Amino acid sequence: MESTLKPLEPERLWFQFSEICNVPRPSKKEEKIAAYLKSFAGRHKLECIEDDCGNVLIRKKASPGYENHKGVVLQSHMDMVCEKNSDVVHDFDKDPIRPRVEGDWVKATGTTLGADDGIGIAVQLAILESDITHGPLECLFTRDEETGLTGAFGLKPGLLQGSILINLDSEDEGQVFIGCAGGKDTVAGIPLLTEKMPDGHLCYKISLTGLKGGHSGDDINKGLGNATKLLNRFLWNADRDFGLRISSYDAGNLRNALAREGFSIAAIPEFHSAAFEKYVESYFHDLTGELHVTEPGLLFSAARVPEVQQVWSKSLQKAVLYSVYGCPHGVLAMSREISDFVETSTNLASVKVTDDKVWITTSQRSSVESSKKDAADMVESVFLLAGAEVTHSAGYPGWKPNPDSALLKLTVESYRRLFKEEPKVLAIHAGLECGLIGAIYPGMDMVSFGPTIKGAHSPDERLHIPSVTRFWDLTLEILRNL
């Protein structure tokens, strides 16, 4: 365990969190964390099952005298979002996360921390190895939540025995979630067509960095910049005004993260170079004027680089720049029923280039199924106009709130008793696995809560230490009283 985490309480929970930070666990590559969990179960002589999908379930018998209590499932996901700053050398397949304490926060060093959902795993393991009173207990660790909800999709009826589920994957302490948005991805592919670099051009590397990024559900309404959108806006104008020709385009990264960085290598007719460089300065000034409140770290520049051999065809360049510019991004509708709750949104996540195609990835979320489909269709229509091939993921369902839940009542009462204040009961615009689990296990009584995590899905991810203590205390109080 890192020395900076040693003084933190409860010690057993933080020990587990630091151990988890040492285990690489990118989405779709959960073998190492699954092995760690199975080894943990073996050391503590606990029943452990790994299902066909790769989910891990650990069971612990009820404490003496609690055998007749209702069975409860504590649930988290094994994988983490792997994002790093472009100047950081880190191999998420091999290297440990390096946590550090700054004031009341735990942060990583240039990478995502993985508190989403490593802190949920840590709570489960600390409970499993402690003499804490509880009824029949199951700890479910699902795989690949972040990129496809693969584990939740692959969950089979009959695996879980408990009738109550506590999801440990929320990110605002003091809030209890009883519903979430459903989502789906929309991906456009445009064939990559290139031609020889025209004579008399100078090449520049255009860089947009320093944005905060964040979770495409939780942070979509916070007025943050989108590097994919902002870089494309510059390229679109430079194409129109200076005859810019694109050689490479790389913006954003994961479908469920707000794009933080974008880069392009492009060529400008030499006689336009002075005016182009002035436009770079002007555009940076415009962006800082627009986003200085929410994105104070924004940086934008264009630096001369050696000449490249190939540029995109004019038809490809027009198709990409115009469709990305026209593609919606952000909040599409607020709820008419829940105050200040985002109902429908879309995230323009990334533009990536492979050997044969330019890929534009987006994701849509809504707590209303028909609105989710409408948002995906809206995005599809833009890219169809550009001649792209468009595909949609299967998507995942939302989780319909049940304000009459017995578990919700107990959770609110427990919170009130512990902290002498009222928690907020909400639905969340982010996706939670509860929607899928509820579809597989109808009648499962569910809530979701967690500590405060800021900047999830970005290298600015940080975990609020005092909120972790309250998260721990609330979980134990519920287990005692179920």
Secondary structure, DSSP 8 states (H G I E B T S, - for coil): --GGGTT-SSHHHHHHHHHHHTS--BTT--HHHHHHHHHHHHHTT-EEEE-TTS-EEEEE---TT-TTS--EEEEEES-B---B-TT----TTT-----EEETTEEE-SSB---HHHHHHHHHHHHHHTS----SSEEEEEES-TTTT-HHHHH--TTS---SEEEE-----TTEEEEEE-EEEEEEEEEE--EEE--TTEEEEEEEEE----EETTTTTTS----HHHHHHHHHHHHHHHH--EEEEEEEE--TTEE---EEEEEEEEGGGHHHHHHHHHHHHHHHHHHHTTT-TT-EEEEEEE---SEEE-HHHHHHHHHHHHHS--EEEEE-SSSTT-EEEEEEEEEEEE-SSEEEEEEEEEESSHHHHHHHHHHHHHHHHHTT-EEEE---B--B---TT-HHHHHHHHHHHHHHSS--EEEEESS--THHHHHHHSTT-EEEE----EESTTSTT-EEEHHHHHHHHHHHHHHHHH-
